[in-house]
Amino acid sequence: MAPKTKTFEAKETFEAAFKNGSESMKDAFEKMTAGFGDFASLNRENVEAFVKSANAAAKGIEQINSELLAFSRQSMEDGVSAMKTIMGSKSLQEAMEAQSDFTKTAFDAYVSQMSKMGELFVSATRDAIEPISGRVKATMEVIQAGRHAA
């Protein structure tokens, strides 16, 4: 057997370095590809969450508008009815009592309605934010995992 020459040793060293470099590049490429897959999945889930959020917001706005319309309609009917009662009064005292009753009833209805509207706004906001808050948490977890992997 012939002794190894410097050329042969250099060739082996170069081949080993090339092999190690190729394996490192392959590992980095696989990690990068997996990261892109995770990122694409994350983005798809984020878009789905935004769509759910928009649908929840639209449903909430529809419910609020419907409630406002119903309240306005009822208030108008109550006002017309009160006006008929006042105009049909036989005395000034009776007209004043009818006006006072209407004012009290209208104020109580208004306060009750505003309380109900506040609850509807809070509920609609909570329903719209819920899908997004879950995605924010998931996104932060992916970012943190990426920082620790790097």
C-alpha positions as CSV (number, residue, x, y, z in Angstrom):
1,M,0.0,0.0,0.0
2,A,1.3,3.4,-1.0
3,P,1.5,6.1,1.6
4,K,-1.1,8.9,1.3
5,T,0.0,11.9,-0.5
6,K,-0.8,15.4,0.4
7,T,-3.0,15.7,-2.7
8,F,-5.0,12.7,-1.7
9,E,-5.4,14.1,1.9
10,A,-6.5,17.5,0.5
11,K,-9.0,15.7,-1.7
12,E,-10.4,13.9,1.3
13,T,-10.6,17.0,3.3
14,F,-12.3,18.9,0.5
15,E,-14.8,16.1,0.0
16,A,-15.6,15.9,3.7
17,A,-16.0,19.7,3.9
18,F,-18.2,19.6,0.7
19,K,-20.3,16.8,2.2
20,N,-20.7,18.7,5.5
21,G,-21.6,21.9,3.7
22,S,-24.1,20.1,1.5
23,E,-25.8,18.5,4.5
24,S,-25.9,21.8,6.4
25,M,-27.4,23.6,3.4
26,K,-29.9,20.7,3.0
27,D,-30.9,21.0,6.7
28,A,-31.2,24.8,6.5
29,F,-33.3,24.5,3.3
30,E,-35.7,21.9,4.9
31,K,-36.1,24.2,8.0
32,M,-36.8,27.2,5.8
33,T,-39.3,25.2,3.7
34,A,-41.0,24.0,6.9
35,G,-41.1,27.6,8.1
36,F,-42.7,28.8,4.9
37,G,-45.3,26.0,5.3
38,D,-46.0,27.0,8.9
39,F,-46.2,30.7,7.8
40,A,-48.6,29.9,5.0
41,S,-50.8,27.9,7.3
42,L,-50.7,30.7,9.9
43,N,-51.7,33.2,7.3
44,R,-54.6,31.1,6.1
45,E,-55.9,30.7,9.6
46,N,-55.5,34.4,10.2
47,V,-57.6,35.2,7.1
48,E,-60.3,32.7,8.3
49,A,-60.3,34.5,11.7
50,F,-60.7,37.9,10.1
51,V,-63.6,36.6,8.0
52,K,-65.3,35.2,11.1
53,S,-64.7,38.5,12.8
54,A,-66.2,40.5,10.0
55,N,-69.2,38.2,9.9
56,A,-69.7,38.5,13.6
57,A,-69.4,42.3,13.3
58,A,-71.9,42.4,10.5
59,K,-74.3,40.3,12.4
60,G,-73.9,42.5,15.5
61,I,-74.5,45.7,13.4
62,E,-77.6,44.1,11.8
63,Q,-79.0,43.2,15.3
64,I,-78.3,46.7,16.6
65,N,-79.9,48.4,13.6
66,S,-82.9,46.1,13.9
67,E,-83.3,46.9,17.5
68,L,-83.0,50.7,16.8
69,L,-85.6,50.5,14.1
70,A,-88.0,48.6,16.4
71,F,-87.5,51.1,19.2
72,S,-87.9,54.1,16.9
73,R,-91.1,52.6,15.5
74,Q,-92.5,51.9,19.0
75,S,-91.6,55.3,20.2
76,M,-93.3,56.9,17.3
77,E,-96.5,54.9,17.9
78,D,-96.4,55.7,21.6
79,G,-96.0,59.4,20.8
80,V,-99.0,59.4,18.4
81,S,-101.1,57.5,20.9
82,A,-100.1,60.0,23.7
83,M,-100.9,62.9,21.4
84,K,-104.4,61.4,20.7
85,T,-105.0,61.0,24.5
86,I,-103.8,64.5,25.3
87,M,-105.9,66.0,22.5
88,G,-109.0,64.0,23.6
89,S,-108.6,65.2,27.2
90,K,-111.7,66.9,28.8
91,S,-109.7,69.2,31.0
92,L,-106.3,70.8,31.3
93,Q,-105.6,68.7,34.4
94,E,-106.4,65.5,32.5
95,A,-104.1,66.7,29.6
96,M,-101.3,67.5,32.0
97,E,-101.6,64.0,33.7
98,A,-101.6,62.3,30.3
99,Q,-98.5,64.3,29.2
100,S,-96.8,63.5,32.5
101,D,-97.5,59.8,32.2
102,F,-96.3,59.8,28.6
103,T,-93.1,61.6,29.5
104,K,-92.3,59.2,32.4
105,T,-93.1,56.1,30.2
106,A,-91.0,57.5,27.3
107,F,-88.1,58.2,29.6
108,D,-88.2,54.8,31.2
109,A,-88.4,53.1,27.8
110,Y,-85.4,55.2,26.6
111,V,-83.2,54.3,29.6
112,S,-84.1,50.6,29.2
113,Q,-83.4,50.7,25.5
114,M,-80.0,52.4,26.0
115,S,-79.1,49.7,28.5
116,K,-80.1,47.1,26.0
117,M,-78.1,48.8,23.2
118,G,-75.0,48.9,25.5
119,E,-75.3,45.2,26.0
120,L,-75.7,44.6,22.3
121,F,-72.6,46.7,21.5
122,V,-70.5,44.9,24.1
123,S,-71.7,41.5,22.8
124,A,-71.1,42.4,19.2
125,T,-67.6,43.7,20.0
126,R,-66.7,40.6,22.0
127,D,-68.0,38.3,19.2
128,A,-66.0,40.2,16.6
129,I,-62.8,40.3,18.6
130,E,-62.8,36.7,19.8
131,P,-61.5,35.1,16.5
132,I,-58.8,37.7,16.1
133,S,-57.5,37.4,19.7
134,G,-57.1,33.7,19.3
135,R,-55.0,34.3,16.1
136,V,-52.9,37.0,17.8
137,K,-52.0,34.5,20.5
138,A,-51.2,31.8,17.9
139,T,-49.1,34.2,15.8
140,M,-47.1,35.3,18.9
141,E,-46.5,31.6,19.7
142,V,-45.1,31.0,16.2
143,I,-42.9,34.1,16.4
144,Q,-41.6,33.0,19.8
145,A,-40.9,29.5,18.5
146,G,-39.1,30.9,15.5
147,R,-36.9,33.1,17.7
148,H,-36.0,30.1,19.9
149,A,-35.2,27.9,16.8
150,A,-32.9,30.5,15.3
